[in-house]
Amino acid sequence: MPNTTVDSPSYEKVLEPDLIEALLREICIVFANGNSFCARLIAVRYNEELWFESKSGQKWMVQRKAVTGIRPLHKAPGRQ
């Protein structure tokens, strides 16, 4: 009898949405590298780089693994 366990729908890998990508174009409060800042998230590249832009137009990149917290500026934590 062939093993059909791997063919079972319950064993399929479920792709979860990237919660950080949902924040694109939002002004965010970011905690990274022991600091915090407020900037607009403008891009997520290679699933590793988070690109931000300040209100003066300055752009910079933060490694995703360095981010310990991120949330939209105009939404309280835990609220939709």
Secondary structure in CASP SS format (residue, H / E / C, confidence):
PFRMAT SS
TARGET T0000
AUTHOR 0000-0000-0000
METHOD secondary structure of the structure
MODEL  1
M C 1.00
P C 1.00
N C 1.00
T C 1.00
T H 1.00
V H 1.00
D H 1.00
S C 1.00
P H 1.00
S H 1.00
Y H 1.00
E C 1.00
K C 1.00
V C 1.00
L C 1.00
E C 1.00
P C 1.00
D C 1.00
L C 1.00
I C 1.00
E H 1.00
A H 1.00
L H 1.00
L C 1.00
R C 1.00
E C 1.00
I E 1.00
C E 1.00
I E 1.00
V E 1.00
F E 1.00
A E 1.00
N C 1.00
G C 1.00
N E 1.00
S E 1.00
F E 1.00
C E 1.00
A E 1.00
R E 1.00
L E 1.00
I E 1.00
A E 1.00
V E 1.00
R E 1.00
Y C 1.00
N C 1.00
E C 1.00
E E 1.00
L E 1.00
W E 1.00
F E 1.00
E E 1.00
S C 1.00
K C 1.00
S C 1.00
G C 1.00
Q C 1.00
K E 1.00
W E 1.00
M E 1.00
V E 1.00
Q E 1.00
R H 1.00
K H 1.00
A H 1.00
V E 1.00
T E 1.00
G E 1.00
I E 1.00
R E 1.00
P E 1.00
L C 1.00
H C 1.00
K C 1.00
A C 1.00
P C 1.00
G C 1.00
R C 1.00
Q C 1.00
END
